[in-house]
Amino acid sequence: MRHIALACFLLVPGAALASECPAAPDNSEQIAHLIEDIRVAPNEMHARTISNRMWELWADAPDEAAQAILDNGMSRRRAWDLLGALNEFDRLVDYCPDYAEGYNQRAFVQYLRQNYAAALPDLDKALALSPNHVAAMSGRALTLMGLGRLDEARMALAEALELNPWLPERGLVSPGGPLEPKGQDI
């Protein structure tokens, strides 16, 4: 019976109210441990394994319906159906307004669409809900860079790199990079 209700929910846009979404899983303690591990990772391959575990926790939706919407939105994004993905993430945020990954994924789609002004509030909301969401932090830095706000982007990326020094975006602060520190070390 639950699968029938889930199928009906997936077929009817706006079928659920936010009050129906359970609380998002609290993975903050596990994320904190993974951040400790990634800070001392001996190499990039090991760091990537830890980062993948972080993604598994961030993408752990509050219930089956939210997970299905998240997965569908991510599949659409990977297929470059950005409007379809955006619609799914809008549904996810409407259904689960306290789930950080809904905002982070919607921001990523907006970033890919080069709609940086729309991405930034979603990244801020994701970080308000999940302050150690390193991917949202680095996404915020890239979005600020897209908006031409380089000093803010540099600071945002520095914060992300404090938590994960192995981020692929670390090259942006390297000598000659667009976010190279001005007279200071990161």
C-alpha positions as a Markdown table, in Angstrom:
| # | Residue | x | y | z |
|---|---|---|---|---|
| 1 | Met | 0.0 | 0.0 | 0.0 |
| 2 | Arg | 2.9 | 2.4 | 0.8 |
| 3 | His | 4.4 | 1.9 | -2.7 |
| 4 | Ile | 1.0 | 2.8 | -4.2 |
| 5 | Ala | 0.9 | 6.0 | -2.2 |
| 6 | Leu | 4.5 | 6.7 | -3.1 |
| 7 | Ala | 3.7 | 6.2 | -6.8 |
| 8 | Cys | 0.7 | 8.5 | -6.6 |
| 9 | Phe | 2.9 | 11.1 | -4.9 |
| 10 | Leu | 5.5 | 10.9 | -7.6 |
| 11 | Leu | 2.9 | 11.3 | -10.4 |
| 12 | Val | 1.1 | 14.3 | -8.9 |
| 13 | Pro | 3.1 | 17.5 | -8.7 |
| 14 | Gly | 2.6 | 19.3 | -5.4 |
| 15 | Ala | 0.8 | 16.2 | -4.0 |
| 16 | Ala | 2.4 | 16.4 | -0.5 |
| 17 | Leu | 2.5 | 19.2 | 2.0 |
| 18 | Ala | 5.7 | 20.2 | 3.8 |
| 19 | Ser | 4.2 | 19.2 | 7.0 |
| 20 | Glu | 4.2 | 15.6 | 5.8 |
| 21 | Cys | 7.9 | 15.5 | 5.4 |
| 22 | Pro | 9.7 | 13.9 | 8.3 |
| 23 | Ala | 12.8 | 15.6 | 9.8 |
| 24 | Ala | 16.0 | 15.1 | 7.7 |
| 25 | Pro | 18.4 | 12.5 | 9.1 |
| 26 | Asp | 20.9 | 14.1 | 11.5 |
| 27 | Asn | 24.2 | 13.0 | 10.0 |
| 28 | Ser | 26.2 | 16.0 | 11.5 |
| 29 | Glu | 28.2 | 13.8 | 13.8 |
| 30 | Gln | 29.2 | 11.4 | 11.0 |
| 31 | Ile | 30.0 | 14.4 | 8.7 |
| 32 | Ala | 32.2 | 15.9 | 11.5 |
| 33 | His | 34.2 | 12.6 | 11.8 |
| 34 | Leu | 34.6 | 12.5 | 8.0 |
| 35 | Ile | 35.8 | 16.1 | 8.0 |
| 36 | Glu | 38.4 | 15.1 | 10.6 |
| 37 | Asp | 39.5 | 12.2 | 8.4 |
| 38 | Ile | 39.6 | 14.1 | 5.1 |
| 39 | Arg | 41.8 | 16.9 | 6.7 |
| 40 | Val | 44.5 | 14.3 | 7.3 |
| 41 | Ala | 44.0 | 12.1 | 4.3 |
| 42 | Pro | 47.3 | 11.0 | 2.9 |
| 43 | Asn | 46.4 | 11.4 | -0.7 |
| 44 | Glu | 43.7 | 12.5 | -3.1 |
| 45 | Met | 42.4 | 9.0 | -3.8 |
| 46 | His | 41.8 | 8.4 | -0.1 |
| 47 | Ala | 40.2 | 11.9 | 0.2 |
| 48 | Arg | 37.9 | 11.1 | -2.7 |
| 49 | Thr | 36.7 | 7.9 | -0.9 |
| 50 | Ile | 35.9 | 10.0 | 2.2 |
| 51 | Ser | 34.2 | 12.7 | 0.1 |
| 52 | Asn | 32.0 | 10.0 | -1.5 |
| 53 | Arg | 30.9 | 8.9 | 2.0 |
| 54 | Met | 30.0 | 12.5 | 2.8 |
| 55 | Trp | 27.8 | 12.6 | -0.4 |
| 56 | Glu | 26.0 | 9.4 | 0.7 |
| 57 | Leu | 25.1 | 11.2 | 4.0 |
| 58 | Trp | 24.0 | 14.4 | 2.3 |
| 59 | Ala | 21.9 | 12.5 | -0.2 |
| 60 | Asp | 20.1 | 10.6 | 2.5 |
| 61 | Ala | 16.7 | 12.1 | 2.1 |
| 62 | Pro | 14.1 | 12.2 | 4.9 |
| 63 | Asp | 11.8 | 9.5 | 3.5 |
| 64 | Glu | 11.1 | 7.4 | 0.4 |
| 65 | Ala | 9.2 | 10.1 | -1.4 |
| 66 | Ala | 11.9 | 12.7 | -0.9 |
| 67 | Gln | 14.5 | 10.2 | -1.9 |
| 68 | Ala | 12.7 | 9.4 | -5.1 |
| 69 | Ile | 12.3 | 13.1 | -6.0 |
| 70 | Leu | 16.0 | 13.7 | -5.2 |
| 71 | Asp | 17.2 | 10.7 | -7.2 |
| 72 | Asn | 14.9 | 11.7 | -10.1 |
| 73 | Gly | 16.2 | 15.3 | -10.0 |
| 74 | Met | 19.8 | 14.2 | -10.0 |
| 75 | Ser | 19.2 | 11.8 | -12.9 |
| 76 | Arg | 17.6 | 14.6 | -14.9 |
| 77 | Arg | 20.5 | 16.9 | -14.1 |
| 78 | Arg | 23.0 | 14.3 | -15.2 |
| 79 | Ala | 21.1 | 14.0 | -18.4 |
| 80 | Trp | 21.2 | 17.8 | -18.8 |
| 81 | Asp | 17.5 | 18.1 | -18.5 |
| 82 | Leu | 18.0 | 21.2 | -16.3 |
| 83 | Leu | 14.5 | 22.4 | -16.4 |
| 84 | Gly | 13.2 | 19.0 | -15.4 |
| 85 | Ala | 15.8 | 18.8 | -12.7 |
| 86 | Leu | 14.8 | 22.2 | -11.5 |
| 87 | Asn | 11.2 | 21.2 | -11.3 |
| 88 | Glu | 12.1 | 18.1 | -9.2 |
| 89 | Phe | 14.2 | 20.1 | -6.8 |
| 90 | Asp | 11.4 | 22.7 | -6.5 |
| 91 | Arg | 9.1 | 19.9 | -5.5 |
| 92 | Leu | 11.7 | 18.6 | -3.0 |
| 93 | Val | 12.2 | 21.9 | -1.4 |
| 94 | Asp | 8.4 | 22.4 | -1.2 |
| 95 | Tyr | 8.0 | 19.0 | 0.3 |
| 96 | Cys | 11.0 | 19.0 | 2.7 |
| 97 | Pro | 11.9 | 22.7 | 3.4 |
| 98 | Asp | 14.3 | 21.6 | 6.2 |
| 99 | Tyr | 16.4 | 19.2 | 4.0 |
| 100 | Ala | 19.6 | 21.0 | 3.0 |
| 101 | Glu | 20.4 | 18.8 | -0.1 |
| 102 | Gly | 17.2 | 19.9 | -1.8 |
| 103 | Tyr | 18.5 | 23.5 | -1.8 |
| 104 | Asn | 22.1 | 22.5 | -2.7 |
| 105 | Gln | 20.9 | 20.5 | -5.7 |
| 106 | Arg | 18.6 | 23.2 | -6.9 |
| 107 | Ala | 21.5 | 25.7 | -6.5 |
| 108 | Phe | 23.7 | 23.4 | -8.6 |
| 109 | Val | 21.2 | 23.3 | -11.4 |
| 110 | Gln | 20.9 | 27.1 | -11.3 |
| 111 | Tyr | 24.7 | 27.3 | -11.3 |
| 112 | Leu | 24.8 | 25.1 | -14.4 |
| 113 | Arg | 22.2 | 27.4 | -16.0 |
| 114 | Gln | 24.5 | 30.3 | -15.1 |
| 115 | Asn | 21.7 | 31.8 | -13.0 |
| 116 | Tyr | 24.1 | 32.6 | -10.2 |
| 117 | Ala | 21.7 | 35.1 | -8.5 |
| 118 | Ala | 19.1 | 32.3 | -8.0 |
| 119 | Ala | 21.7 | 29.8 | -6.8 |
| 120 | Leu | 23.1 | 32.0 | -4.0 |
| 121 | Pro | 20.0 | 32.1 | -1.7 |
| 122 | Asp | 19.6 | 28.3 | -2.0 |
| 123 | Leu | 23.3 | 27.8 | -1.1 |
| 124 | Asp | 22.9 | 30.1 | 1.9 |
| 125 | Lys | 19.8 | 28.1 | 3.0 |
| 126 | Ala | 21.6 | 24.8 | 2.5 |
| 127 | Leu | 24.4 | 26.1 | 4.7 |
| 128 | Ala | 22.0 | 27.4 | 7.3 |
| 129 | Leu | 20.5 | 23.9 | 7.6 |
| 130 | Ser | 23.9 | 22.1 | 7.3 |
| 131 | Pro | 26.8 | 24.4 | 8.2 |
| 132 | Asn | 29.5 | 21.8 | 7.4 |
| 133 | His | 28.1 | 21.0 | 3.9 |
| 134 | Val | 31.5 | 21.3 | 2.2 |
| 135 | Ala | 30.0 | 20.9 | -1.3 |
| 136 | Ala | 27.5 | 23.8 | -0.7 |
| 137 | Met | 30.4 | 25.8 | 0.6 |
| 138 | Ser | 32.5 | 25.3 | -2.5 |
| 139 | Gly | 29.4 | 25.8 | -4.7 |
| 140 | Arg | 28.9 | 29.1 | -2.9 |
| 141 | Ala | 32.4 | 30.1 | -3.8 |
| 142 | Leu | 32.0 | 29.2 | -7.4 |
| 143 | Thr | 28.6 | 31.0 | -7.5 |
| 144 | Leu | 30.2 | 34.1 | -6.0 |
| 145 | Met | 33.0 | 33.9 | -8.6 |
| 146 | Gly | 30.3 | 33.7 | -11.3 |
| 147 | Leu | 28.8 | 36.9 | -9.9 |
| 148 | Gly | 32.2 | 38.6 | -10.1 |
| 149 | Arg | 32.4 | 38.8 | -6.3 |
| 150 | Leu | 35.9 | 37.5 | -6.1 |
| 151 | Asp | 36.9 | 38.6 | -2.6 |
| 152 | Glu | 33.8 | 36.9 | -1.2 |
| 153 | Ala | 34.4 | 33.9 | -3.4 |
| 154 | Arg | 38.0 | 33.7 | -2.1 |
| 155 | Met | 36.8 | 33.8 | 1.5 |
| 156 | Ala | 34.1 | 31.2 | 0.9 |
| 157 | Leu | 36.5 | 28.8 | -0.8 |
| 158 | Ala | 39.0 | 29.3 | 2.1 |
| 159 | Glu | 36.3 | 28.2 | 4.5 |
| 160 | Ala | 35.6 | 25.1 | 2.4 |
| 161 | Leu | 39.2 | 24.2 | 2.1 |
| 162 | Glu | 39.6 | 24.4 | 5.9 |
| 163 | Leu | 37.2 | 21.5 | 6.1 |
| 164 | Asn | 38.4 | 19.7 | 3.0 |
| 165 | Pro | 41.8 | 20.6 | 1.6 |
| 166 | Trp | 41.4 | 18.1 | -1.2 |
| 167 | Leu | 38.5 | 19.9 | -3.0 |
| 168 | Pro | 39.0 | 20.0 | -6.8 |
| 169 | Glu | 38.4 | 23.7 | -6.6 |
| 170 | Arg | 41.6 | 24.2 | -4.6 |
| 171 | Gly | 43.3 | 25.0 | -7.9 |
| 172 | Leu | 41.4 | 28.2 | -8.0 |
| 173 | Val | 43.5 | 29.6 | -5.2 |
| 174 | Ser | 46.8 | 28.3 | -6.6 |
| 175 | Pro | 49.3 | 30.9 | -7.9 |
| 176 | Gly | 47.9 | 32.3 | -11.1 |
| 177 | Gly | 44.4 | 31.0 | -10.3 |
| 178 | Pro | 41.4 | 33.4 | -10.4 |
| 179 | Leu | 41.1 | 33.3 | -6.6 |
| 180 | Glu | 44.8 | 33.4 | -5.8 |
| 181 | Pro | 45.1 | 35.0 | -2.4 |
| 182 | Lys | 46.2 | 38.6 | -2.4 |
| 183 | Gly | 49.1 | 38.9 | -0.1 |
| 184 | Gln | 48.1 | 36.2 | 2.3 |
| 185 | Asp | 48.2 | 32.4 | 2.5 |
| 186 | Ile | 45.2 | 30.1 | 2.6 |
